[in-house]
Amino acid sequence: MRFALCFPDLYDIGMSNLGLKILYKIINDIPYASAERVFSPWIDLEEYLKREGIPLMSLETSTPLNKFDAVGFTLQYELSYPTVLNMLSMSGIPIKAAERDHTHPIVIAGGPCVVNPAPVAEFFDAFAIGDAEDSIKEITEALYLHKSEGDGKRESILTALSKIEGVYVPGYSTNPVKRRYILNLNDSPYPCAFPVPFTEVVHDRINIEIARGCSCSCRFCQAGMIYRPVRERDPETIMRLAAESVAATGYDEVSFTSLNSGDYSNLPYLLKLFNHKFKDKNVSFSLPSLRVSSVTEDIIREIKVVKKSGFTIAPEAATSRLRLVINKDFGQEDFERTLYSIFKGGWLNLKMYFLIGLPTETDEDIEAIPVMAAEAMKIARKHTGRSVNISVAVSPFVPKSHTPFQWCGQIPMDEINRRNNYLKRSLSRKGLKYKGHDERMALLEAVIARGDTSVSSLIEAAWRGGARLDAWTEVFDFNHWLNAAEKTGLDLNALAEKSIEPNKPTPWSIIDTQIKDDFLYKEYEKALSSEKTFDCKVNCHVCGVKCKSGQYLSDATPVEISDRAPDSFKTRYNPVKVRVIFSKTGNMKYLSHLELLTTILKSLRRAQVPLVYSKGFHPSPNVSFSPALGVGVAGEREFFDMEVTPPFNLSRYRDIIAENMPLPFVDMFFIPVNTQSLCKFITAYRYEIKDVGCTIEDIQNRINTEENKWILPILVRFDIINGSLDVLLKDTDKAAVKLSACVKALTNKELEDVDVSRKGMYGWQNGWVEPVQPQG
């Protein structure tokens, strides 16, 4: 049973998605099933694929999407919906479920957005509601049985899927479908060994979910409601997952993710435990944005042990009144204490998140945002003696389904614009950075998030008009949506601003998140009266989820951890230096130099090579490379030097490094620590340019022209061998070798139009010699 896991955005975004990695592992662990990944192409690649008649294909086996048994989409963001239609269309799959037959894959959606499936119900065959760790196994089994033993009718498999708990099938499911959730995170599957990208992705690190759900009851937050109850992994489980993930991937950073990582029950203990185990390996951790009240000096102390980057807090609202409305209450004393801890800890970069357009918000609440940010700068100067970088990120409130504010409309777009402009001006005058979210995007998010089935026609019309990848500001075109609204007769502003009467059914009533509407409405009333709801870890508020306060929290008992660094962390050795030879050939030639560096460093960490690191707040391995190769240029004998701690068994690590490197490994050997660096030693480069289509005389005539004679001082020798140009070029005091210009001068062709590889690199020692002088 073949399953395509699709993410309706670029590879750079999708490969950061933890849910996709979890499903990838679960399906591929099933003996009779396999999962492959599919991402949206960028605009230029889409045009190329369409021009050449190439369908959208999977990464693993280049299988067209329409050849899979099932196609699953992760829906994280409302404006990704047109991209879903685009990916289906590029694959030859009808965009509407009603137009598909037994020859087409079953198209399934999951992710947080599907708690209101109405706007896209027309496009999907089924929806997996809630946690998918268990339901994906049952979905896969049902598809497998239908394929191997079923009658082949599409209606039969849709009926079977509709009987699975937590699966909504439009036209087949009648009663509200209950959200499914797992209770024990410690026992749930986790993707420690996942495909490691060569390119840098948006969250280029290991992500370990330390908890799922949130008990703070922020009234604007959909995730905080639909992921209840709070379930925590034990610190020991987290540490095991971290160790396995670091060993399998070679990443040197672990992000402890959850909706509210700062309130994890054993967070200070977890961070101290992590640092004790990993700081001698120079593996650091990071935390997502924290609530103001959850930042403590213990947390600050552990964060800066190995690596210190920027710090992010999320006040959301700048007045105590509005914070009570949204149930995100903290006082001025909490705020000052948090900033004191941050700046005392040495941080010089702070990001603060705020929402605007919240229910009951006034101009006084807006004016308080720059005042609060300026207060942060004042505290920073007091404790650091200097100005720091403070940025204020502002997003318009978007009402979401299954929240206490689901009945509220969004404020008008021109009012969002007015408030944003005020903040931009005011923050700029105070020397603070402002980052806003496009109010037009927020309008569309509001239209879709609470939309009914009529919104599907808007999404389809926008896509047919050119909308796709609309999360990208450089691609987003509001006119696509305005034209779509005109064609469908829908009023975008009216849909976004619409208030809903609490007692009336909603488009998302078909989904039972197990949070009762009565609870949501009581929270809405408490918001209007500025009444606080306390953390439900301690006080149950009978929201509807069947759990007991604190039932699924980590029950690990912290043990004493020595503050003394492990012996291996202390410098008691004189490092040794090793030179490695490798090749950059095949598809690897398309890696940039930076991608090549990070790929090799991850390989060395996977091989557990005992690298020596630099000192300071951002330690980096003492690894240096030979001169860079351009993208698309192959290299047959490339070099890098690394400092390692002794004793270092050369023959043993030859095999281990070769096994962990995705590039061809050639050899390695010891060199003296004071050996001249590769970039200083190497001054000549031998290239082969294939099928140049010219003779030696042609080249001689070309390089003796006025236009090309500049190349003569750097040209050592050249020859034509079997139709290919073999050339040795050298750097001079006045000019370094620039390959693209040299190829043009020698062949009259552009670099991207020829097949070129670097055959060797040399330095001058009574002749041109390679940097290969084994020691010991």
ABEGO torsion letter per residue (X at the ends): XBBBBBBBBBAAAAAABAAAAAAAAAAAABAABBBBBBBBBBAAAAAAAAAAGBBBBBAAAGBBAAABABBBBBBABAAAAAAAAAAAAAAGBBABAAABBAABBBBBBBEAAAABAAAAAAABABBBBEBAAAAAAAAAAAAAAAAAABAGBAAAAAAAAAABBGBBBBGABABBBBBBBBABAAABBBBABBBBBABBBABBBBBBBABBEBAAGBAABAAAAAAOBBBBBBAAAAAAAAAAAAAAAGBABBBBBBABAAABAAAAAAAAAAAAAAAAAGBBBBBBBBBAAABBAAAAAAAAAABBBBBBBBAGBABAAAAAAAGBBBBAAAAAAAAAAAAAAGBABBBBBBBBGBBGBBAAAAAAAAAAAAAAAAAAAAAAGBBBBBBBBBBBBBBBBGBAAAABBBBBAAAAAAAAAAAAAAAAAAGBBBBBBBAAAAAAAAAAAABBAAAAAAAAAAAAAGBBGAABAAABBAAAAAAAAAAAGBBAAAAAABBBBAABBBAAAABBAGBBAAAAAAAAAAAAAGBBBBBAAABBAGAGBBBBBGAABBABBBBBBBABBBAAABBABBBBBBBBBBBBBEAAAABBAAAAAAAAAAAAAAAGBBBBBBBEABBBBBBBBBBBBBBGBBBABBBBBBBBBOBBBAAAAAAAAAAABABBBABBBBBBAABBBAAAABABBBBBBBGAGBBAAAAAAAAABAAAAAAAAABABBBBBGGBBBBBBBBBAABBBBAAAAAAAAAGBBAAABBBBBABBBBBBGEBBBBBBBBX
